[in-house]
Amino acid sequence: MTITGYCVVCKEKQIPMKDAEMTKTSRGGYMAKGICTKCNKTKMCAMMSKDNAEKAMADGEAKKAF
Ligand SMILES: [Zn+2]
């Protein structure tokens, strides 16, 4: 599974994220943060479901950062 997100610079959704880190929001939700692989500089984030977040960490797609 590849984590994708919206890049505010490219204005595109579903762009794969690089160096993704999984964080938790104050409300207990999961949020992946990473770098846009299209422009290679913009930080983007994506809300994740608990299942997807745990799977992404187990698969090594995202580093646990909480
Ligand atoms: Zn971008």
N, CA, C, O and the ligand as a Tripos MOL2 file, in Angstrom:
@<TRIPOS>MOLECULE
protein
  265   263    67     0     0
PROTEIN
NO_CHARGES

@<TRIPOS>ATOM
      1 N           0.8360   -1.1950    0.0000 N.3       1 MET1
      2 CA          0.0000    0.0000    0.0000 C.3       1 MET1
      3 C           0.8750    1.2510    0.0000 C.2       1 MET1
      4 O           1.7870    1.3750    0.8170 O.2       1 MET1
      5 N           0.6060    2.1450   -0.8840 N.am      2 THR2
      6 CA          1.3540    3.4000   -0.9170 C.3       2 THR2
      7 C           0.5050    4.5010   -0.3150 C.2       2 THR2
      8 O          -0.6820    4.6330   -0.6160 O.2       2 THR2
      9 N           1.1250    5.2750    0.5260 N.am      3 ILE3
     10 CA          0.3990    6.3910    1.1340 C.3       3 ILE3
     11 C           0.3930    7.5590    0.1620 C.2       3 ILE3
     12 O           1.4340    7.9670   -0.3540 O.2       3 ILE3
     13 N          -0.7800    8.0790   -0.0710 N.am      4 THR4
     14 CA         -0.8900    9.2100   -0.9760 C.3       4 THR4
     15 C          -1.5210   10.3930   -0.2540 C.2       4 THR4
     16 O          -2.1840   10.2310    0.7700 O.2       4 THR4
     17 N          -1.3070   11.5630   -0.7930 N.am      5 GLY5
     18 CA         -1.8730   12.7440   -0.1740 C.3       5 GLY5
     19 C          -2.0730   13.8430   -1.2000 C.2       5 GLY5
     20 O          -1.7880   13.6820   -2.3870 O.2       5 GLY5
     21 N          -2.5690   14.9560   -0.7070 N.am      6 TYR6
     22 CA         -2.8330   16.0920   -1.5720 C.3       6 TYR6
     23 C          -1.6890   17.0940   -1.4240 C.2       6 TYR6
     24 O          -1.3010   17.4560   -0.3140 O.2       6 TYR6
     25 N          -1.1630   17.5300   -2.5590 N.am      7 CYS7
     26 CA         -0.0940   18.5220   -2.5370 C.3       7 CYS7
     27 C          -0.6820   19.8850   -2.8910 C.2       7 CYS7
     28 O          -1.3260   20.0390   -3.9290 O.2       7 CYS7
     29 N          -0.4580   20.8690   -2.0280 N.am      8 VAL8
     30 CA         -1.0320   22.1950   -2.2550 C.3       8 VAL8
     31 C          -0.3110   22.9330   -3.3770 C.2       8 VAL8
     32 O          -0.8650   23.8640   -3.9610 O.2       8 VAL8
     33 N           0.9120   22.5290   -3.6820 N.am      9 VAL9
     34 CA          1.6620   23.1740   -4.7590 C.3       9 VAL9
     35 C           1.2830   22.5660   -6.1120 C.2       9 VAL9
     36 O           1.0170   23.2930   -7.0700 O.2       9 VAL9
     37 N           1.2580   21.2480   -6.1860 N.am     10 CYS10
     38 CA          0.8980   20.5740   -7.4360 C.3      10 CYS10
     39 C          -0.6140   20.6140   -7.6640 C.2      10 CYS10
     40 O          -1.0880   20.4300   -8.7850 O.2      10 CYS10
     41 N          -1.3570   20.8540   -6.5920 N.am     11 LYS11
     42 CA         -2.8170   20.8410   -6.6510 C.3      11 LYS11
     43 C          -3.3560   19.5220   -7.2140 C.2      11 LYS11
     44 O          -4.2530   19.4910   -8.0570 O.2      11 LYS11
     45 N          -2.7840   18.4730   -6.7240 N.am     12 GLU12
     46 CA         -3.1980   17.1430   -7.1740 C.3      12 GLU12
     47 C          -3.4050   16.2500   -5.9710 C.2      12 GLU12
     48 O          -2.6950   16.3440   -4.9700 O.2      12 GLU12
     49 N          -4.3850   15.3880   -6.0920 N.am     13 LYS13
     50 CA         -4.6270   14.4070   -5.0470 C.3      13 LYS13
     51 C          -3.9190   13.1170   -5.4120 C.2      13 LYS13
     52 O          -3.4740   12.9230   -6.5430 O.2      13 LYS13
     53 N          -3.8290   12.2500   -4.4330 N.am     14 GLN14
     54 CA         -3.3280   10.8910   -4.6720 C.3      14 GLN14
     55 C          -1.8810   10.8650   -5.1660 C.2      14 GLN14
     56 O          -1.5110   10.0050   -5.9660 O.2      14 GLN14
     57 N          -1.0840   11.7820   -4.7020 N.am     15 ILE15
     58 CA          0.3330   11.7440   -5.0380 C.3      15 ILE15
     59 C           1.0470   10.9130   -3.9670 C.2      15 ILE15
     60 O           0.8650   11.1480   -2.7730 O.2      15 ILE15
     61 N           1.8530    9.9510   -4.3950 N.am     16 PRO16
     62 CA          2.5680    9.1400   -3.4010 C.3      16 PRO16
     63 C           3.4810    9.9970   -2.5270 C.2      16 PRO16
     64 O           4.0850   10.9660   -2.9870 O.2      16 PRO16
     65 N           3.5620    9.6220   -1.2900 N.am     17 MET17
     66 CA          4.3260   10.3570   -0.2870 C.3      17 MET17
     67 C           5.6830    9.7170   -0.0770 C.2      17 MET17
     68 O           5.8180    8.4930   -0.0970 O.2      17 MET17
     69 N           6.6790   10.5520    0.1230 N.am     18 LYS18
     70 CA          8.0250   10.0500    0.3910 C.3      18 LYS18
     71 C           8.3620   10.3460    1.8500 C.2      18 LYS18
     72 O           7.8860   11.3290    2.4190 O.2      18 LYS18
     73 N           9.1880    9.4870    2.4490 N.am     19 ASP19
     74 CA          9.5970    9.6780    3.8510 C.3      19 ASP19
     75 C           8.3990    9.8750    4.7720 C.2      19 ASP19
     76 O           8.3830   10.7600    5.6270 O.2      19 ASP19
     77 N           7.4150    9.0370    4.5760 N.am     20 ALA20
     78 CA          6.1840    9.2020    5.3470 C.3      20 ALA20
     79 C           6.3900    8.8780    6.8230 C.2      20 ALA20
     80 O           7.0630    7.9140    7.1870 O.2      20 ALA20
     81 N           5.7870    9.7170    7.6540 N.am     21 GLU21
     82 CA          5.8030    9.4800    9.0930 C.3      21 GLU21
     83 C           4.3700    9.4820    9.5810 C.2      21 GLU21
     84 O           3.5590   10.3230    9.1920 O.2      21 GLU21
     85 N           4.0770    8.5240   10.4400 N.am     22 MET22
     86 CA          2.7210    8.4270   10.9630 C.3      22 MET22
     87 C           2.6350    9.1500   12.2900 C.2      22 MET22
     88 O           3.3880    8.8570   13.2190 O.2      22 MET22
     89 N           1.7300   10.0820   12.3750 N.am     23 THR23
     90 CA          1.5310   10.7890   13.6330 C.3      23 THR23
     91 C           0.0800   10.6120   14.0600 C.2      23 THR23
     92 O          -0.7590   10.1110   13.3120 O.2      23 THR23
     93 N          -0.1780   11.0320   15.2630 N.am     24 LYS24
     94 CA         -1.5450   10.9600   15.7680 C.3      24 LYS24
     95 C          -2.0320   12.3660   16.0570 C.2      24 LYS24
     96 O          -1.2840   13.2120   16.5470 O.2      24 LYS24
     97 N          -3.2740   12.6000   15.7530 N.am     25 THR25
     98 CA         -3.8390   13.9120   16.0350 C.3      25 THR25
     99 C          -4.3100   13.9530   17.4830 C.2      25 THR25
    100 O          -4.3910   12.9260   18.1580 O.2      25 THR25
    101 N          -4.6160   15.1560   17.9430 N.am     26 SER26
    102 CA         -5.0540   15.2960   19.3310 C.3      26 SER26
    103 C          -6.3680   14.5670   19.5700 C.2      26 SER26
    104 O          -6.7210   14.2490   20.7060 O.2      26 SER26
    105 N          -7.0720   14.3120   18.4990 N.am     27 ARG27
    106 CA         -8.3460   13.5960   18.6400 C.3      27 ARG27
    107 C          -8.1850   12.0920   18.5290 C.2      27 ARG27
    108 O          -9.1660   11.3510   18.5960 O.2      27 ARG27
    109 N          -6.9570   11.6410   18.3620 N.am     28 GLY28
    110 CA         -6.7190   10.2080   18.3130 C.3      28 GLY28
    111 C          -6.7740    9.6330   16.9170 C.2      28 GLY28
    112 O          -6.6980    8.4170   16.7420 O.2      28 GLY28
    113 N          -6.9050   10.4940   15.9170 N.am     29 GLY29
    114 CA         -6.8800   10.0090   14.5440 C.3      29 GLY29
    115 C          -5.4470    9.8420   14.0670 C.2      29 GLY29
    116 O          -4.5150   10.3280   14.7090 O.2      29 GLY29
    117 N          -5.2700    9.1730   12.9700 N.am     30 TYR30
    118 CA         -3.9390    8.9680   12.4230 C.3      30 TYR30
    119 C          -3.7280    9.8850   11.2290 C.2      30 TYR30
    120 O          -4.6190   10.0870   10.4040 O.2      30 TYR30
    121 N          -2.5200   10.4320   11.1640 N.am     31 MET31
    122 CA         -2.2110   11.3030   10.0490 C.3      31 MET31
    123 C          -0.8060   11.0020    9.5580 C.2      31 MET31
    124 O           0.1500   10.9850   10.3330 O.2      31 MET31
    125 N          -0.6970   10.7670    8.2690 N.am     32 ALA32
    126 CA          0.6100   10.5290    7.6650 C.3      32 ALA32
    127 C           1.1420   11.8470    7.1360 C.2      32 ALA32
    128 O           0.4150   12.6310    6.5260 O.2      32 ALA32
    129 N           2.4390   12.0760    7.3830 N.am     33 LYS33
    130 CA          3.0760   13.2810    6.8640 C.3      33 LYS33
    131 C           4.2810   12.8650    6.0380 C.2      33 LYS33
    132 O           5.0510   11.9900    6.4340 O.2      33 LYS33
    133 N           4.4320   13.4960    4.9010 N.am     34 GLY34
    134 CA          5.5610   13.1380    4.0550 C.3      34 GLY34
    135 C           5.8170   14.2020    3.0140 C.2      34 GLY34
    136 O           5.2070   15.2710    3.0230 O.2      34 GLY34
    137 N           6.7350   13.8880    2.1150 N.am     35 ILE35
    138 CA          7.1210   14.8260    1.0720 C.3      35 ILE35
    139 C           6.4630   14.4050   -0.2420 C.2      35 ILE35
    140 O           6.3920   13.2180   -0.5610 O.2      35 ILE35
    141 N           5.9920   15.3780   -0.9850 N.am     36 CYS36
    142 CA          5.3810   15.1180   -2.2870 C.3      36 CYS36
    143 C           6.4430   14.5660   -3.2390 C.2      36 CYS36
    144 O           7.5210   15.1420   -3.3780 O.2      36 CYS36
    145 N           6.1300   13.4510   -3.8900 N.am     37 THR37
    146 CA          7.1190   12.8560   -4.7990 C.3      37 THR37
    147 C           7.0620   13.4970   -6.1840 C.2      37 THR37
    148 O           7.8550   13.1570   -7.0620 O.2      37 THR37
    149 N           6.1380   14.4100   -6.3760 N.am     38 LYS38
    150 CA          6.0640   15.0480   -7.6770 C.3      38 LYS38
    151 C           6.9480   16.2890   -7.7390 C.2      38 LYS38
    152 O           7.7320   16.4540   -8.6740 O.2      38 LYS38
    153 N           6.8180   17.1620   -6.7390 N.am     39 CYS39
    154 CA          7.6730   18.3500   -6.7170 C.3      39 CYS39
    155 C           8.8600   18.1490   -5.7800 C.2      39 CYS39
    156 O           9.7990   18.9450   -5.7810 O.2      39 CYS39
    157 N           8.8150   17.0860   -4.9840 N.am     40 ASN40
    158 CA          9.9370   16.7180   -4.1260 C.3      40 ASN40
    159 C          10.2850   17.7250   -3.0440 C.2      40 ASN40
    160 O          11.4100   17.7110   -2.5450 O.2      40 ASN40
    161 N           9.3780   18.5820   -2.6700 N.am     41 LYS41
    162 CA          9.7290   19.5250   -1.6170 C.3      41 LYS41
    163 C           8.5670   19.8490   -0.7000 C.2      41 LYS41
    164 O           8.7730   20.2360    0.4510 O.2      41 LYS41
    165 N           7.3620   19.6980   -1.1920 N.am     42 THR42
    166 CA          6.2240   20.1150   -0.3830 C.3      42 THR42
    167 C           5.8610   19.0570    0.6450 C.2      42 THR42
    168 O           5.7730   17.8670    0.3440 O.2      42 THR42
    169 N           5.6570   19.5250    1.8540 N.am     43 LYS43
    170 CA          5.1950   18.6220    2.9040 C.3      43 LYS43
    171 C           3.7070   18.4320    2.7440 C.2      43 LYS43
    172 O           2.9560   19.4000    2.6180 O.2      43 LYS43
    173 N           3.2860   17.1980    2.7490 N.am     44 MET44
    174 CA          1.8550   16.9940    2.7010 C.3      44 MET44
    175 C           1.4390   15.9890    3.7510 C.2      44 MET44
    176 O           2.2550   15.2360    4.2810 O.2      44 MET44
    177 N           0.1580   15.9940    4.0380 N.am     45 CYS45
    178 CA         -0.3240   15.0680    5.0350 C.3      45 CYS45
    179 C          -1.6380   14.4660    4.5880 C.2      45 CYS45
    180 O          -2.3440   15.0250    3.7480 O.2      45 CYS45
    181 N          -1.9520   13.3310    5.1560 N.am     46 ALA46
    182 CA         -3.1750   12.6340    4.7970 C.3      46 ALA46
    183 C          -3.7480   11.9740    6.0370 C.2      46 ALA46
    184 O          -3.0270   11.3520    6.8160 O.2      46 ALA46
    185 N          -5.0300   12.1160    6.2060 N.am     47 MET47
    186 CA         -5.7080   11.4310    7.2970 C.3      47 MET47
    187 C          -5.8000    9.9520    6.9440 C.2      47 MET47
    188 O          -6.0770    9.5870    5.8020 O.2      47 MET47
    189 N          -5.5680    9.1210    7.9310 N.am     48 MET48
    190 CA         -5.5990    7.6800    7.7000 C.3      48 MET48
    191 C          -6.5610    7.0230    8.6820 C.2      48 MET48
    192 O          -6.7300    7.4810    9.8120 O.2      48 MET48
    193 N          -7.1710    5.9670    8.2410 N.am     49 SER49
    194 CA         -7.9740    5.1800    9.1780 C.3      49 SER49
    195 C          -7.0080    4.3870   10.0540 C.2      49 SER49
    196 O          -5.8430    4.2060    9.6980 O.2      49 SER49
    197 N          -7.4880    3.9240   11.1800 N.am     50 LYS50
    198 CA         -6.6400    3.1610   12.0900 C.3      50 LYS50
    199 C          -6.0720    1.9240   11.3850 C.2      50 LYS50
    200 O          -4.8840    1.6240   11.5070 O.2      50 LYS50
    201 N          -6.9140    1.2250   10.6600 N.am     51 ASP51
    202 CA         -6.4790    0.0200    9.9590 C.3      51 ASP51
    203 C          -5.3790    0.3230    8.9540 C.2      51 ASP51
    204 O          -4.3480   -0.3490    8.9190 O.2      51 ASP51
    205 N          -5.6140    1.3410    8.1400 N.am     52 ASN52
    206 CA         -4.6210    1.6880    7.1260 C.3      52 ASN52
    207 C          -3.3260    2.1950    7.7540 C.2      52 ASN52
    208 O          -2.2320    1.9110    7.2650 O.2      52 ASN52
    209 N          -3.4640    2.9460    8.8430 N.am     53 ALA53
    210 CA         -2.2790    3.4760    9.5110 C.3      53 ALA53
    211 C          -1.4330    2.3400   10.0720 C.2      53 ALA53
    212 O          -0.2100    2.3400    9.9280 O.2      53 ALA53
    213 N          -2.0810    1.3810   10.7060 N.am     54 GLU54
    214 CA         -1.3280    0.2690   11.2850 C.3      54 GLU54
    215 C          -0.7040   -0.5990   10.2030 C.2      54 GLU54
    216 O           0.4050   -1.1080   10.3640 O.2      54 GLU54
    217 N          -1.4200   -0.7600    9.1110 N.am     55 LYS55
    218 CA         -0.8960   -1.5490    8.0140 C.3      55 LYS55
    219 C           0.3250   -0.8450    7.3970 C.2      55 LYS55
    220 O           1.3310   -1.4820    7.0860 O.2      55 LYS55
    221 N           0.2160    0.4540    7.2330 N.am     56 ALA56
    222 CA          1.3170    1.2090    6.6370 C.3      56 ALA56
    223 C           2.5690    1.1250    7.5000 C.2      56 ALA56
    224 O           3.6820    1.0380    6.9820 O.2      56 ALA56
    225 N           2.3840    1.1490    8.8060 N.am     57 MET57
    226 CA          3.5420    1.0400    9.7050 C.3      57 MET57
    227 C           4.1070   -0.3710    9.6860 C.2      57 MET57
    228 O           5.3230   -0.5610    9.7120 O.2      57 MET57
    229 N           3.2260   -1.3550    9.6390 N.am     58 ALA58
    230 CA          3.6870   -2.7460    9.6110 C.3      58 ALA58
    231 C           4.4290   -3.0550    8.3290 C.2      58 ALA58
    232 O           5.3830   -3.8330    8.3270 O.2      58 ALA58
    233 N           3.9930   -2.4470    7.2400 N.am     59 ASP59
    234 CA          4.6240   -2.6780    5.9480 C.3      59 ASP59
    235 C           5.8770   -1.8360    5.7360 C.2      59 ASP59
    236 O           6.5910   -2.0080    4.7480 O.2      59 ASP59
    237 N           6.1380   -0.9290    6.6690 N.am     60 GLY60
    238 CA          7.2950   -0.0660    6.5230 C.3      60 GLY60
    239 C           7.0570    1.1010    5.5750 C.2      60 GLY60
    240 O           8.0000    1.7700    5.1550 O.2      60 GLY60
    241 N           5.8070    1.3390    5.2420 N.am     61 GLU61
    242 CA          5.4820    2.4620    4.3530 C.3      61 GLU61
    243 C           5.6120    3.7830    5.1000 C.2      61 GLU61
    244 O           5.9280    4.8200    4.5150 O.2      61 GLU61
    245 N           5.3650    3.7230    6.3810 N.am     62 ALA62
    246 CA          5.4460    4.9370    7.1890 C.3      62 ALA62
    247 C           6.1560    4.6150    8.4970 C.2      62 ALA62
    248 O           5.9810    3.5450    9.0810 O.2      62 ALA62
    249 N           6.9490    5.5620    8.9300 N.am     63 LYS63
    250 CA          7.6510    5.4130   10.1980 C.3      63 LYS63
    251 C           6.7340    5.8640   11.3130 C.2      63 LYS63
    252 O           6.0310    6.8680   11.1980 O.2      63 LYS63
    253 N           6.7540    5.1110   12.3860 N.am     64 LYS64
    254 CA          5.9470    5.5000   13.5340 C.3      64 LYS64
    255 C           6.5770    6.7280   14.1870 C.2      64 LYS64
    256 O           7.7520    6.7160   14.5530 O.2      64 LYS64
    257 N           5.7960    7.7630   14.3250 N.am     65 ALA65
    258 CA          6.3280    9.0080   14.8730 C.3      65 ALA65
    259 C           5.4390    9.5630   15.9740 C.2      65 ALA65
    260 O           5.1950   10.7680   16.0340 O.2      65 ALA65
    261 N           4.9600    8.6890   16.8380 N.am     66 PHE66
    262 CA          4.1850    9.1590   17.9800 C.3      66 PHE66
    263 C           4.4650    8.2720   19.1870 C.2      66 PHE66
    264 O           3.9080    8.4970   20.2610 O.2      66 PHE66
    265 ZN          3.9140   18.6060   -5.0540 Zn       67 ZN67
@<TRIPOS>BOND
     1     1     2 1
     2     2     3 1
     3     3     4 2
     4     3     5 am
     5     5     6 1
     6     6     7 1
     7     7     8 2
     8     7     9 am
     9     9    10 1
    10    10    11 1
    11    11    12 2
    12    11    13 am
    13    13    14 1
    14    14    15 1
    15    15    16 2
    16    15    17 am
    17    17    18 1
    18    18    19 1
    19    19    20 2
    20    19    21 am
    21    21    22 1
    22    22    23 1
    23    23    24 2
    24    23    25 am
    25    25    26 1
    26    26    27 1
    27    27    28 2
    28    27    29 am
    29    29    30 1
    30    30    31 1
    31    31    32 2
    32    31    33 am
    33    33    34 1
    34    34    35 1
    35    35    36 2
    36    35    37 am
    37    37    38 1
    38    38    39 1
    39    39    40 2
    40    39    41 am
    41    41    42 1
    42    42    43 1
    43    43    44 2
    44    43    45 am
    45    45    46 1
    46    46    47 1
    47    47    48 2
    48    47    49 am
    49    49    50 1
    50    50    51 1
    51    51    52 2
    52    51    53 am
    53    53    54 1
    54    54    55 1
    55    55    56 2
    56    55    57 am
    57    57    58 1
    58    58    59 1
    59    59    60 2
    60    59    61 am
    61    61    62 1
    62    62    63 1
    63    63    64 2
    64    63    65 am
    65    65    66 1
    66    66    67 1
    67    67    68 2
    68    67    69 am
    69    69    70 1
    70    70    71 1
    71    71    72 2
    72    71    73 am
    73    73    74 1
    74    74    75 1
    75    75    76 2
    76    75    77 am
    77    77    78 1
    78    78    79 1
    79    79    80 2
    80    79    81 am
    81    81    82 1
    82    82    83 1
    83    83    84 2
    84    83    85 am
    85    85    86 1
    86    86    87 1
    87    87    88 2
    88    87    89 am
    89    89    90 1
    90    90    91 1
    91    91    92 2
    92    91    93 am
    93    93    94 1
    94    94    95 1
    95    95    96 2
    96    95    97 am
    97    97    98 1
    98    98    99 1
    99    99   100 2
   100    99   101 am
   101   101   102 1
   102   102   103 1
   103   103   104 2
   104   103   105 am
   105   105   106 1
   106   106   107 1
   107   107   108 2
   108   107   109 am
   109   109   110 1
   110   110   111 1
   111   111   112 2
   112   111   113 am
   113   113   114 1
   114   114   115 1
   115   115   116 2
   116   115   117 am
   117   117   118 1
   118   118   119 1
   119   119   120 2
   120   119   121 am
   121   121   122 1
   122   122   123 1
   123   123   124 2
   124   123   125 am
   125   125   126 1
   126   126   127 1
   127   127   128 2
   128   127   129 am
   129   129   130 1
   130   130   131 1
   131   131   132 2
   132   131   133 am
   133   133   134 1
   134   134   135 1
   135   135   136 2
   136   135   137 am
   137   137   138 1
   138   138   139 1
   139   139   140 2
   140   139   141 am
   141   141   142 1
   142   142   143 1
   143   143   144 2
   144   143   145 am
   145   145   146 1
   146   146   147 1
   147   147   148 2
   148   147   149 am
   149   149   150 1
   150   150   151 1
   151   151   152 2
   152   151   153 am
   153   153   154 1
   154   154   155 1
   155   155   156 2
   156   155   157 am
   157   157   158 1
   158   158   159 1
   159   159   160 2
   160   159   161 am
   161   161   162 1
   162   162   163 1
   163   163   164 2
   164   163   165 am
   165   165   166 1
   166   166   167 1
   167   167   168 2
   168   167   169 am
   169   169   170 1
   170   170   171 1
   171   171   172 2
   172   171   173 am
   173   173   174 1
   174   174   175 1
   175   175   176 2
   176   175   177 am
   177   177   178 1
   178   178   179 1
   179   179   180 2
   180   179   181 am
   181   181   182 1
   182   182   183 1
   183   183   184 2
   184   183   185 am
   185   185   186 1
   186   186   187 1
   187   187   188 2
   188   187   189 am
   189   189   190 1
   190   190   191 1
   191   191   192 2
   192   191   193 am
   193   193   194 1
   194   194   195 1
   195   195   196 2
   196   195   197 am
   197   197   198 1
   198   198   199 1
   199   199   200 2
   200   199   201 am
   201   201   202 1
   202   202   203 1
   203   203   204 2
   204   203   205 am
   205   205   206 1
   206   206   207 1
   207   207   208 2
   208   207   209 am
   209   209   210 1
   210   210   211 1
   211   211   212 2
   212   211   213 am
   213   213   214 1
   214   214   215 1
   215   215   216 2
   216   215   217 am
   217   217   218 1
   218   218   219 1
   219   219   220 2
   220   219   221 am
   221   221   222 1
   222   222   223 1
   223   223   224 2
   224   223   225 am
   225   225   226 1
   226   226   227 1
   227   227   228 2
   228   227   229 am
   229   229   230 1
   230   230   231 1
   231   231   232 2
   232   231   233 am
   233   233   234 1
   234   234   235 1
   235   235   236 2
   236   235   237 am
   237   237   238 1
   238   238   239 1
   239   239   240 2
   240   239   241 am
   241   241   242 1
   242   242   243 1
   243   243   244 2
   244   243   245 am
   245   245   246 1
   246   246   247 1
   247   247   248 2
   248   247   249 am
   249   249   250 1
   250   250   251 1
   251   251   252 2
   252   251   253 am
   253   253   254 1
   254   254   255 1
   255   255   256 2
   256   255   257 am
   257   257   258 1
   258   258   259 1
   259   259   260 2
   260   259   261 am
   261   261   262 1
   262   262   263 1
   263   263   264 2
@<TRIPOS>SUBSTRUCTURE
     1 MET1         2 RESIDUE 1 A MET
     2 THR2         6 RESIDUE 1 A THR
     3 ILE3        10 RESIDUE 1 A ILE
     4 THR4        14 RESIDUE 1 A THR
     5 GLY5        18 RESIDUE 1 A GLY
     6 TYR6        22 RESIDUE 1 A TYR
     7 CYS7        26 RESIDUE 1 A CYS
     8 VAL8        30 RESIDUE 1 A VAL
     9 VAL9        34 RESIDUE 1 A VAL
    10 CYS10       38 RESIDUE 1 A CYS
    11 LYS11       42 RESIDUE 1 A LYS
    12 GLU12       46 RESIDUE 1 A GLU
    13 LYS13       50 RESIDUE 1 A LYS
    14 GLN14       54 RESIDUE 1 A GLN
    15 ILE15       58 RESIDUE 1 A ILE
    16 PRO16       62 RESIDUE 1 A PRO
    17 MET17       66 RESIDUE 1 A MET
    18 LYS18       70 RESIDUE 1 A LYS
    19 ASP19       74 RESIDUE 1 A ASP
    20 ALA20       78 RESIDUE 1 A ALA
    21 GLU21       82 RESIDUE 1 A GLU
    22 MET22       86 RESIDUE 1 A MET
    23 THR23       90 RESIDUE 1 A THR
    24 LYS24       94 RESIDUE 1 A LYS
    25 THR25       98 RESIDUE 1 A THR
    26 SER26      102 RESIDUE 1 A SER
    27 ARG27      106 RESIDUE 1 A ARG
    28 GLY28      110 RESIDUE 1 A GLY
    29 GLY29      114 RESIDUE 1 A GLY
    30 TYR30      118 RESIDUE 1 A TYR
    31 MET31      122 RESIDUE 1 A MET
    32 ALA32      126 RESIDUE 1 A ALA
    33 LYS33      130 RESIDUE 1 A LYS
    34 GLY34      134 RESIDUE 1 A GLY
    35 ILE35      138 RESIDUE 1 A ILE
    36 CYS36      142 RESIDUE 1 A CYS
    37 THR37      146 RESIDUE 1 A THR
    38 LYS38      150 RESIDUE 1 A LYS
    39 CYS39      154 RESIDUE 1 A CYS
    40 ASN40      158 RESIDUE 1 A ASN
    41 LYS41      162 RESIDUE 1 A LYS
    42 THR42      166 RESIDUE 1 A THR
    43 LYS43      170 RESIDUE 1 A LYS
    44 MET44      174 RESIDUE 1 A MET
    45 CYS45      178 RESIDUE 1 A CYS
    46 ALA46      182 RESIDUE 1 A ALA
    47 MET47      186 RESIDUE 1 A MET
    48 MET48      190 RESIDUE 1 A MET
    49 SER49      194 RESIDUE 1 A SER
    50 LYS50      198 RESIDUE 1 A LYS
    51 ASP51      202 RESIDUE 1 A ASP
    52 ASN52      206 RESIDUE 1 A ASN
    53 ALA53      210 RESIDUE 1 A ALA
    54 GLU54      214 RESIDUE 1 A GLU
    55 LYS55      218 RESIDUE 1 A LYS
    56 ALA56      222 RESIDUE 1 A ALA
    57 MET57      226 RESIDUE 1 A MET
    58 ALA58      230 RESIDUE 1 A ALA
    59 ASP59      234 RESIDUE 1 A ASP
    60 GLY60      238 RESIDUE 1 A GLY
    61 GLU61      242 RESIDUE 1 A GLU
    62 ALA62      246 RESIDUE 1 A ALA
    63 LYS63      250 RESIDUE 1 A LYS
    64 LYS64      254 RESIDUE 1 A LYS
    65 ALA65      258 RESIDUE 1 A ALA
    66 PHE66      262 RESIDUE 1 A PHE
    67 ZN67       265 GROUP 0 **** ****
